[in-house]
Amino acid sequence: MLGVLKIAGLVVLAAVAILLIYSATRPDQFRITRRVTIQAPPDVIYPHIGDLRRFNEWNPFAKADPSSNIAYGASSAGVGGSYH
């Protein structure tokens, strides 16, 4: 019985050591990118992203929680536009 526990402990210890060695060789930073090409001129697209009120009409994160309350700042468009 003691021999089985000793072997199981060594296997677990070896697995942890292998995992630590593997994770030490991985890069500490990574980047995920995604690219989409929209077939529309900028003057059609900008109103949907330049104004936070229009942005939240299609924002998938805002749609994920429909019970969230959004309050807009003094300006919701352009530089200085804000919401919380």
C-alpha positions in Angstrom: 0.0 0.0 0.0 2.8 2.4 0.9 4.5 1.6 -2.4 1.4 2.5 -4.4 1.1 5.8 -2.6 4.8 6.5 -3.1 4.4 5.9 -6.9 1.2 8.0 -7.1 2.9 10.8 -5.3 5.9 10.7 -7.6 3.6 10.7 -10.7 1.7 13.7 -9.3 5.0 15.5 -8.5 6.4 14.7 -12.0 3.2 16.0 -13.6 3.4 19.3 -11.6 7.0 19.7 -12.5 6.3 19.1 -16.2 3.5 21.7 -16.0 5.7 24.3 -14.3 8.5 23.7 -16.8 6.1 24.0 -19.7 4.5 27.2 -18.4 7.9 28.7 -17.8 8.8 28.4 -21.4 5.6 30.1 -22.7 5.7 33.9 -23.5 4.4 36.1 -20.7 2.5 38.4 -23.1 0.2 37.6 -26.0 -2.1 39.5 -28.4 -5.4 38.6 -29.9 -6.5 40.6 -32.9 -9.5 40.6 -35.2 -10.0 42.5 -38.4 -13.3 43.3 -40.1 -13.7 45.2 -43.3 -16.9 47.2 -43.5 -18.1 48.0 -47.1 -19.4 51.5 -46.3 -18.0 55.0 -46.5 -16.8 56.6 -43.2 -19.6 59.2 -43.2 -22.1 56.4 -42.9 -20.2 54.5 -40.2 -19.0 57.3 -38.0 -22.4 58.3 -36.6 -22.7 54.7 -35.2 -19.4 54.9 -33.3 -18.8 58.6 -32.7 -21.9 59.1 -30.5 -22.1 56.9 -27.4 -25.9 56.9 -27.5 -25.8 55.4 -31.0 -22.9 53.1 -30.1 -25.0 51.5 -27.4 -27.7 50.7 -29.9 -25.5 47.9 -31.3 -22.9 47.4 -28.5 -22.9 43.6 -27.8 -21.8 44.2 -24.2 -24.6 46.6 -23.5 -27.1 44.1 -25.0 -25.7 41.3 -22.9 -27.1 42.9 -19.8 -30.4 44.7 -20.7 -31.1 45.6 -17.0 -27.9 47.8 -16.8 -28.5 51.5 -16.4 -26.5 53.8 -18.6 -26.1 57.5 -17.8 -24.5 59.8 -20.3 -22.3 62.8 -19.5 -22.8 66.3 -20.6 -21.7 65.3 -24.1 -22.1 61.8 -25.5 -20.4 62.5 -28.8 -16.8 63.3 -29.9 -14.0 64.3 -27.6 -15.1 64.4 -24.0 -18.1 62.2 -24.6 -18.8 59.9 -21.7 -21.1 57.5 -20.1 -21.2 55.2 -17.1 
